[in-house]
Amino acid sequence: MSNIMEKLELTAQSMYCKKIEELTPSELHLSLGKAVMGEIADNWEASKAKHNSERRAYYFSAEFLMGRMMYNNLYCLGILDDVKKMLKKKGVDINVFEDIDDAALGNGGLGRLAACYLDSAATMEVPLDGYGIRYKYGLFKQLIKDGYQVEVADDWQRFDDPWCLRREDEAVTVSFKGQTVKAVPYDMAVIGCKTTNINTLRLWQAEAINEFDFQAFNNTEYNRAVQEKNDAENITKVLYPNDNKYEGKVLRLKQQYFFCSASLQDIMRRYKAKHGNDFSFFAKENAIQLNDTHPVCSIPELVRLLMNEGMNFDEAFEIARKTCAYTNHTVLGEALEKWHADLMMQVIPEIYHIICLIANKLQEELTAKGISEDMKAKMRIVDANTVHMARLATYAGTYVNGVAKLHTEILKDDVLKEWYQVYPERFQNKTNGITQRRWLGLCNPELAALITEKVGSDNWLIDLSLLSKLNDCIDAKTITKFNTIKKKKKVQLAEYIKKMDGVEINPDSIYDIQVKRLHEYKRQLLNAFSIMTIYFRIKEGKLPNWTPTTFIFGAKAAPGYARAKAIIKYINEIADLVNNDPDTKDKLKVVFISNYNVSYAEKIVVAADLSEQTSTAGLEASGTGNMKFMLNGALTLGTYDGANIEIAECAGEENEYIFGARVEDIERLKKEGYDPKKLYEANPEIKKVVDTLIDGTFDDDGAQGEGSFAELHNALINGTSWQEADHYFHIYDLPLYVETKIRANKDYANRKEFGKKCLINIANAGKFSSDRAIVEYAKDIWHTSYRKV
Ligand code: GFP
């Protein structure tokens, strides 16, 4: 420990000629980061050597939503409190690091899951290293102006980045048609908890081979002089803000192929250093997990690299197939990547050629199995000039897994039905998880201390199943303690929201929170409609015993997703109305916080009473926010969807607020012919609420009847040429949702009973640790070693 402070002193001195207390926050961040990196160097080297000596796995992902590293790293090293004290002695408040940007190299659940998995693998001593992209600009920063979302570039490296080591010596080259670029690795240490094990996240940055063309410069062609540099750097310039819709952009394909090729070359280099040109051990020693379809061009790339080593196609394919496995994260058809063959040929023709060979091999294999022509057609990897990446991954991998029980069943019965019929042994479920280090230990030290006291040790940090011990001590005293902690976290969040967004909220109100990416299927609009219903009822005196409630939203909309942006504006219009209406302003408060990110989430999930998980049944693959809320004692107000189902199974449905249509109801409604217009016309309350989109209650900038609110209204009631009315079943679910919300509101008044439910949720959250999930992957998919706790 004193070591760290000595190292910090030396680093501050050598980098800035300053004493610790003289450093600016970013200088302190950089110096302390470097000091920590120095401290862990030996363990990191030892872990790398260990990984190299056994069967190991790699997590390939286009997104890693790591969040802020400083506190988490100090926490996992077990020195956070000591560093805090030592800095305090120097007159420095450790909270200065709150000014340091998150590393937001991901959009939402998918990227955050990848970050949790790395964290868990490090703690569970699973030899798993990550490979991804070092975007210069991460997910945009969100401002809210006049109720609208405004995007600003996220220059997260502007104060440098102490957590990544540039490894120029291990750079490789990646070639596209007509362009070759350098891929430079940056290594980030992933620090385990209560272990010396440290894993690695290697992120690739694209750079030019020749940065500057002097010839062009001499001819005064200044732009051409730096053209190669710009063209190369553009590849990793920015993270695509994704809305679960696939977009076939050249740059996106380049990003994907870039990091897959670089990572595979890296793995091959390491392998060849051990075994030379004998590739017979490759699949025995390496497993690659493909996080969604984004890294699926790894399969043909590995085949290509092996063929370059002299192998024939069949041998190379066999190795690739045994090495790779694929995780699916969505059933939304529009999110399953399908590349246009022409585009692929234009950017990576060799890869396209190999995909065609794989596609033919599949057809031969299916014929040999006696599969019907009809089914074979449905399984084509290349079909009508389109390359289906999910099909490629399912065929050319060992396993395919969904991310919650229901989701895996939907994959088997629907999305990948034919595949399940032919290759049933490949299908597995791996319900998602979250790391309890960041999402409880670090962000809720008060609750963590209570749990440690009750469980008898802090071993829940590495074995979350120990939480079940809490089941035996849910007494009046513990409930009071829990309620006191919750209140404290609510006060803290109120202060933070005031500071960040300038809005005052009442910590004695219920905090009803929905934070996640903005998407129609996640149905923030349903939540907004429920608030309007309650607003009208309060005004009409129909809810006399209503406990004041603060509805908090946090969400980013993909910049090109007009409806999502309209929903943000609509929520902000509601906020304006209910927060200022004298009849409701003490009973309802609506806050749309700006720039929701990992660090904001750490303050939000701990303070929630109700966790809103309102997706249309069958559409949210799992959800992980729901798990973070549960772990911190919020009750789920959600549909029977994704991991909500498993949450309710673990904690008991009577301890959650589950509402609305289930998958089978949605299927039935679709078959019968769902008619939202009929429901809307038959129910004056629904009509009044939905019509606030068009009746002048709200303003979408004078475009009444023609603007984005009218478009939302039309999509719900009449549908559009490309989508049937109310595609996500808002109107069907609204009445039951409102009643469930009112029931929760009533229940909250009984603080003991409500607190008891919260504690039951915590006690039964053990399953939702990403430690559990990662060990399942290690056992059932990667067949690597792992820590026995
Ligand atoms: C996606 C799915 C979620 C799932 C995560 C991680 O998240 O249901 O929990 O991946 O598997 F939609 P988003 O990126 O869409 O939030």
Boltz pocket constraint, residues with backbone or C-beta under 6 A from the ligand:
constraints:
  - pocket:
      binder: B
      contacts: [[A, 107], [A, 108], [A, 109], [A, 110], [A, 111], [A, 113], [A, 244], [A, 328], [A, 329], [A, 330], [A, 403], [A, 432], [A, 517], [A, 619], [A, 620], [A, 621], [A, 622], [A, 623], [A, 624], [A, 642]]
      max_distance: 6.0
